[in-house]
C-alpha cells in the first residue's frame, strides 16, 4: 500500500531513476543487436579473430550508442552547445576504455568457457554494468 509519504521527492527520484534504467536497457537492446550483427558477421562470415571482431563491434555500437544514450536513455539532448562537446569527449573516453577492456574480458571468458556465444554474452553483461555507471555521470 502506498501512502502520502511515498509521493515525496525520494519517490519521484526513484521513479525517474527507474525510467532512466528502463530507457538505458531499451537502448542497450538495440545496441546489442548492432554489436552482435557486426561481431558475428566478422567472426563467422569473414573469419576475423574474435578479439578483432569484438573491437569492431564495440566501435560500431559506441557510435550509435552516443546518440541513443544522449537523446533517449538519459534524455538531455536539449542542453546548451558546450555540453554536447564535453559529453562527446567524456563519452569518447569511456568508449575507448570499454573498447580496450572488452576484448580482454572476452578472451578471459573464452579461457573459462569454451563457447563463443556464451563468452560474448557474458562480456556484454560486464560491459553494460560498467557503461551504465559511467554514462549516468557523463549525461547528467
C-alpha positions in Angstrom: 0.0 0.0 0.0 1.3 3.5 -0.8 0.7 6.5 1.4 1.2 10.2 1.1 4.9 9.9 2.1 5.5 7.7 -1.0 4.7 10.6 -3.3 7.6 12.7 -2.0 10.8 13.8 -3.6 12.5 10.5 -2.8 9.8 8.5 -4.6 9.9 10.8 -7.6 13.7 10.5 -7.8 13.4 6.7 -7.5 10.8 6.7 -10.3 13.0 8.9 -12.5 15.9 6.6 -11.9 13.9 3.5 -12.8 12.7 5.2 -16.0 16.3 6.1 -16.9 17.3 2.5 -16.3 14.4 1.2 -18.5 15.4 3.6 -21.3 19.0 2.6 -21.0 18.0 -1.1 -21.2 15.9 -0.5 -24.3 18.7 1.5 -26.0 21.1 -1.3 -24.9 19.0 -3.9 -26.7 19.2 -2.0 -29.9 22.9 -1.5 -29.5 23.4 -5.2 -28.6 21.7 -6.1 -31.9 24.1 -3.9 -33.8 27.1 -5.2 -31.8 26.1 -8.9 -32.3 25.5 -8.5 -36.0 28.9 -6.8 -36.6 30.6 -9.3 -34.3 29.2 -12.5 -35.9 29.4 -11.3 -39.5 33.1 -10.5 -39.0 33.9 -13.6 -36.8 31.8 -16.2 -38.7 31.5 -14.9 -42.3 34.8 -13.2 -42.7 36.8 -15.4 -40.2 38.2 -12.3 -38.4 39.6 -13.2 -34.9 37.2 -12.9 -32.0 39.2 -10.1 -30.4 39.3 -8.0 -33.6 35.7 -8.7 -34.3 34.9 -7.5 -30.7 36.9 -4.4 -31.3 35.0 -3.5 -34.5 31.6 -4.5 -32.9 32.2 -2.3 -29.9 33.2 0.6 -32.1 30.1 0.4 -34.2 27.9 0.1 -31.1 29.7 3.0 -29.5 29.0 5.4 -32.3 25.3 4.5 -32.3 25.3 4.5 -28.5 26.3 8.1 -28.1 23.1 9.3 -29.8 20.9 6.7 -28.3 22.0 7.3 -24.8 22.2 11.1 -25.1 18.8 11.6 -26.6 16.8 8.7 -25.3 18.4 6.9 -22.3 19.4 10.0 -20.4 17.2 12.4 -22.3 19.3 15.5 -22.1 19.6 16.4 -25.8 18.2 19.9 -25.1 21.4 21.1 -23.3 23.4 24.0 -24.5 26.0 23.8 -27.3 29.0 23.5 -24.9 27.6 20.5 -23.1 27.5 18.1 -26.1 31.2 18.7 -26.8 32.1 17.9 -23.2 29.7 14.9 -23.3 31.2 13.7 -26.6 34.7 13.9 -25.2 33.8 12.1 -22.0 31.7 9.5 -23.9 34.7 9.0 -26.2 36.9 8.4 -23.2 34.5 5.9 -21.7 34.2 4.2 -25.1 38.0 4.0 -25.6 38.3 2.4 -22.1 35.5 -0.1 -22.8 36.8 -0.9 -26.3 40.2 -1.7 -24.8 38.8 -3.7 -21.9 36.1 -5.7 -23.7 38.4 -7.9 -25.8 40.3 -8.7 -22.7 37.1 -9.7 -20.9 36.1 -11.8 -23.9 39.4 -13.6 -24.1 39.3 -14.2 -20.3 35.8 -15.6 -20.6 36.8 -17.7 -23.5 39.6 -19.2 -21.4 37.0 -20.1 -18.8 34.1 -21.0 -21.1 34.9 -22.7 -24.4 31.7 -21.3 -26.1 32.0 -18.2 -28.2 28.3 -17.2 -27.8 28.3 -17.6 -24.0 31.6 -15.7 -23.7 30.3 -12.9 -25.9 27.1 -12.5 -23.9 29.0 -12.6 -20.7 31.3 -9.9 -21.9 28.2 -7.8 -22.8 26.8 -8.2 -19.3 30.0 -6.9 -17.7 30.3 -4.1 -20.1 26.6 -3.0 -19.7 27.1 -2.6 -16.0 30.3 -0.7 -16.4 28.9 1.6 -19.1 25.7 2.4 -17.1 27.8 3.5 -14.2 30.0 5.7 -16.3 27.4 7.1 -18.7 25.0 8.0 -15.9 27.6 10.5 -14.9 28.5 11.7 -18.4 24.9 12.5 -19.4 23.9 14.4 -16.3 
